[in-house]
Amino acid sequence: MAISNPSSALSITIATRESRLALWQAEHVKALLQDLGHRVELLGMTTLGDQILDRSLSKVGGKGLFVKELEVALDEGRADIAVHSLKDVPMDLPAGFALACVMEREDPRDAWVSPGCATLAELPEGAVVGTSSLRRLVLLRAALDALGRSDVRIEPLRGNLDTRLRKLDEGQYHAIVLASAGLKRLGLGERIRHIFEPTDSLPAAGQGALGIEVRADRSDLVDALKPLVHMPTWLRVAAERTVSRAMGGSCSMPLAAYAEWTGGDAGQLVLRSAWGDPEGALSLVQVSDQADVQTLEQAEALGQRVAQALRAAGARPPAAGA
């Protein structure tokens, strides 16, 4: 639907990381905004998170490293909006910034990618599985323990999507676990050997959804982005992100949180969450709750209840400074 009043069309610069997936996401938003009548260009940037590839995110500052430089561009007026994979966005934005839009979610599930093994059970003796996520690490470990596969090693995997696939193809890993959404968005769905259902690998908060960040004082942009908002997705991810926020969410905490509607994009919102001990000393904690959710406040209240249930069941927030 184009803008009814051409005088309300805006010139919008999108700040984006320069990975192939980030550029796809920015181009996607650009095309939608242009269809609405706005003039749009991209500002490609390399973030600190893209540059530090020899250490896990949990040890160098978390996923906020992927958004800080983009926020500087917004603050300095070099860009108007920033498009993010929502699971990379810190639970609390810096003062002066706002999440203006959450778009319809792509497939939120985890994907198993392997040239030779269709499932976990087919891994050879002493196999190596790669993942960049503490959440996936504890869920994979629990699944491997259930199979009696203590021989399998789970090793860190960093880099953009193409880099991770290259490392797999070079033989550094027998299999890797990635987000289905990124593979599908880049037309790489054929690389997926198996998609984990949420019952087998509970997704991260916000996985598969795109969020658009603006300066909090840009009400004109908030209005311009309203046609891109998908409220059923926003309510789901608001509940998920509240669990993570209430638990002190960061890359240093292996936490999953995933919400689904009982009837398509409506009905009761069912929120499930899981927490694991990265040292493997404590059992995996899993809880769920549901509610009639029609507002962001109700979604956040559900998230708070699930976080309380996690703590009551033994989940531990990360230590101060972690």
N, C-alpha and C positions, 0 to 999 in steps of 0.2 A: 504494500500500500504506500504510494508516494505521498509526499508532503502536500497537503491541500493548499497551503499558502507558501509559494516559493520563497517569499522574503524571510521565512523562518529556517531556510536551509543554512547549515553551518559548514565551515571549513574545519575539518577534523584531522588531526595528526595522531596516528596510533603508534605508541611506543611498543616495541616487540623485541624479544630475543631473536637471534639470527639462526637458531637451529631450524632445520627443515620443518619440524612439527610446529614450532612456534610461529614460523612464517605462514604455514598453512592456516593456522588458527586466525592470525591477523588478517590474512587475505579473505578468509571466510566472513569475518566481521566487516571488513571493508566493502565487500560486495553487497552485503545486506544493507549497510548504511547508504551506499550509492543508489541502491534500488529505491530507497526512501527519499532520494533527492539531494543528499548531502555530498559535499566535495571532500574526498578522503585521500590521504597519502600515508605512507609508512615511514617510521623512523626506526631502522634496525640498530640494535645495540648488543654488545657482548657483556654479560653480567659476570660477577665474581664467581657465581655458582658454575658458570660454563667454563671458567678458567682453571678452577681447582679440581683436578680429576684424580689425584693420587691419594686422596683421603675420603672417608665416608662423610656425607653431609652432617651426620650427627656429631662429628668431631670438629667441624669447621664453622658452625654457626647456623645450620639448618637450612630449610628450603627458602627462608627469607632472602638468602643470597641470590636467588633468581629474580627477585622483584625490586631490590633496593635501587639499582641504577635507573630502572624505569620510573620509580617514584621521584627520583631526583629530576628526571626530564619533565615530569608533570609539574613539579614544584617550580621549576625554572621557566615554565611556559614553552619549552621546546616541543612538548607533546600535550595532547588534550586527554587522551584515554590510554590505558594500558590493558592489553588482553592477556589473561593468565589462564593456565590450567589451574582450576580452583584448588586442587590438592597441593599446589605449590605455594598458595597464598597463606601467610601467617594468620593464626586465628584472630589476632588483634592487630588491626592496621594502625600505623602511626597517626598521631593527631593531625588533622587537616586533610585526611584521605577517607574515601568512602567506597564501598562496594555498591556500584550503581545498577548492576545488571547481572543476573545469572541466566544463562541460556539453556535451552533444552539439552538434556543429558544424552551423550553417546553411551555406548555399552560400558557400564561401570566395572565389569568383571576383570579378573586377572587372566592372563593368557600364558600357556605353556608353549615355549618355542624350542624345538629341538630337531636336529637333522636325523637323529637315529632312534629316538625314544618317544613313543606316543604318550606315555604316562610316567608318573613317578615309579610305578612298579617295574617298568622295563629298564630302569637305569642299571648299567653294569656295575660290578663290584668296584668300589673306590671312586665312583663318579663324582664330578664336581658340578654343582648347580649355582648359577649366578643370580644375585639380586642386589639392588641398591637399597632395599627397604628393610628396616628392622621388623616391621609388621609382617612382611612376607617371610622373613627369616624364622620368626617364632611359629607361624602357621605351617610353613614347610617342615620345620623340625617336628611339630606335633604329628603331621601326616606321616613323616618318615618313621617316627617312633612307633606309630600304629602298625606300620609295615615291618617293623623289626629291622630297619635299615640304618643302623648306627655307622655303617661304613661310608655313607654318602657325606661329602663335605659341601657346606654352603659357603661360598666365597663372595666378597664384595664385587659389585659390577657398577662402574660409573661411566659417564659419557652420555652424549645424546643418543637418540634411538638408533641411528645408523651406526654409530660407534659400537654400541652394545651388540648389534647384530653381526658386525664385522668380527668382534672378538669371539663370538660363538662360532662363526664360520671358519675362523682360524684354528679352532680346536682348543681354545683356552677353557671352554666349558662344554659339558655334555648337553646341558639344557639351561635356559634362562627363563625367568618369569618377568613379564612386562604387562603394562596396561593394555587391554584389548583396544581401548578407544584410540590410542595413538597409532597402532598398527592399522586399524581400519581407516582412519582419517588420511593416512598416507598411501592407501591402496596396497597395503602389505598384509592383508588378511590371510593370504595363502600361506604365510609363514607360521600361522597359528596351528599347532598340532592338537591342542585341547584347550577348551575354555573352562575354567573352574567356576562352578556354580557358587553363589555366595555361601551356601552351606558348607562348602569345602575350603574356600578361601575368601573370607569376609573382606570386602573392599575397604580402602582408606576413605576417610571423610572427604567428600567432594570429588572422588575419582570419576573421570569421564565428563565432568561439567566444566564449562568455560565461564569465567567471571571477568567483568570489566570494571576496572578501578578508575576513579576520577578524583580530582581535588574536591573536597567537601563543599566548596563554595561555588561549584559549577552546576547550578540548578538547570542551566540551559542544556547541558549534556545529559543530565539525569532525565529530562523530558525527552530528549532526542533518542535515548536508548530504550525508552519504555516499550516500543513495539518489538524489541528483541527479547524482552523478559519472558521467561517461562516459569510462572509461579509454582506449578506443581513440583518442578525441579528445585526451585529456590527453597520451598518449604522442607523438602527432603534434606538438602545439604545444610540448611540452617540447623536442623536437629542434629545432624552428624557432627558439624563443626562445634556445636555447643558441648557435646561430649568431650571432644578433644580439648577445647578451651578450659572446661571445668577440671580436666585431668592434668592441666599444665602442658597441653599438647605441643609437641615439637618432634623433630626427627630423632631425638634421643629416647623417645617412648614408643615401644611397639604396640600401637593401638589401632584397632579397626573399628569403624562405625559406619553402618549402612542402613538406610531407611527405604522402605517400599510401601506403596499404597496397596490396600487390600483389593481395590477395584479399579485397575487402570491408573488414571491420574486423579483419583478421588477416593473417598471412603476413609477408613481408619489408616493412620500412619503407623506402621510397625517399625520400630527402631531396634536393631541388634548391635551389640558391641562386644569386642573381645580384646583382652589384654594378655600379653605374655611376658615372661621374664627373659630378657636377652641372655642372661647367664644360664638359663635352663634349670635353675634350682627350684622354681615354683611351677605349679601346674597352670595350664592355660585357663583363664577366667572368661566365661561367656555369660552375658545377660541379655535380656530383651524386655521391651515394654511397648505399649501402643496407646494411642489416644486419637480422639477426633481433633484434627488439626486444620484450621482454616486461616490462621495468621502466623506471622513470623514469631510473635511472642509465645503462641501456643507450641510452636515447633521447638523453640528454645527451652520451654518448660519441660517438654518431653526429654530433651537432651540432658537437662539437669538431673532428672529422675534416674535416667540410665547411668549417668556418671556416679551418682550416689550409690546405685546398686553395684556398680563395679568396685567401688571402694569397700563396700560392705562385704563383698565376696573375696576381697584380698588383693585387688589391684592396687598398685603403688604408683603415685605420680613420680616423675623423675626427681632426683635429688637436686637441691638448689645448686645452680651453676652448671647443671648437666646440659 
